[in-house]
Amino acid sequence: MAIGISIRPSKDLRTNYGQISALTRQNPVAITVNGREDTVLMSHEDFLAQQAALQEMKERLELYAHLAQSEDDVRLGRVKSLDAAFDEIVKSISE
């Protein structure tokens, strides 16, 4: 998606939809109502790319939160040996 935004009045949606649709392939288009930005249109491809990028950022943030918690656990001594953890898991399953 290119940087920048085109601004068009809402009446252009009815009369120049094809032109506005083509503009969305270059950059988002802000639609104005009474001179104020009201809605932003973008191409479907850009929308999907944006949604994928947002999902990736969300997943990274969740991973970073887990890593930060893990670092805190290690720093504060909230750790166990693998054998002790495995023994606890086996014990909880067998109960």
LINZILIN-V154652 format. One record per backbone hydrogen bond with DSSP energy under -0.5 kcal/mol. NH is the residue of the N-H (numbers start at 1). CO is the residue of the C=O. If there is no record, write none. Layout:
nh={NH;NH}
co={CO;CO}
//
This chain:
nh={2;6;8;10;12;13;14;14;15;16;20;21;22;23;24;25;26;27;28;29;30;31;32;33;36;38;39;41;43;47;48;49;50;51;52;53;54;55;56;57;58;59;60;61;62;63;64;65;66;67;68;69;70;71;72;73;74;75;76;77;78;79;85;86;87;88;89;90;91;92;93;94;95}
co={26;28;30;32;9;10;10;11;11;12;16;17;18;19;20;22;23;23;4;41;6;39;8;36;33;31;31;29;24;43;44;45;46;47;48;49;50;51;52;53;54;55;56;57;58;59;60;61;62;63;64;65;66;67;68;69;70;71;72;74;73;77;81;82;83;84;85;86;87;88;89;90;91}
//
